[in-house]
């Protein structure tokens, strides 16, 4: 995970990148590319995504674990190294585009903060209505909200916020989402922000990164800001910090995904 702190001026852009040492695994960039492409052709995005995920995950998750482990082991043998994610007293603000993105990018950290008693506020920038089960966007949004509430209960989240962004139409409400996120930052007394990155493979994740940046600039947040890997692995030179997981902690992190339908 890369962090950025500015003593002279507010953060001007999300400043950057991270990973959780596996056995856990990030999501599959290929699926996000497929969904993004179909959404531009007016296909039922939720239906396509559900079909792809249901069929692919039993194969993809073990493959992801293997790929990620091999990647960082090879990197380490070549001299690549990162610093452990530094301890923080909090409060922490964790910003996620959609329900389950928080667990993909920082599930291990979220559980570690819970064990350590670090206060965490969780903000979803969209209603997550393009994913999950349900016949209508409203039904899917309701189901995803319930999943978010269960995740917050299990991980001891201090406050949960679902901002007014509409999944797959985020830019239409970007100004409102930015304003509400800025208000959360102003009220929360946050010492750290963790979010999604501007190099993410998913188009709406990149849009969320820009909204978070704008909110940080608006309130003059000085940092640090950490950006986690989510829909794809990132160039190794951008990775500066990691959160190491034991086998037991990785199993606990994987257990979070049982929440999501």
Beta strands, then each sheet from edge to edge (+ up, - down):
strand 1: 2-5
strand 2: 17-20
strand 3: 83-84
strand 4: 90-96
strand 5: 119-126
strand 6: 159-165
strand 7: 192-196
strand 8: 223-228
strand 9: 239-243
sheet 1: 1+ 8- 7- 4- 5- 6-
sheet 2: 2+ 9+ 3+
end
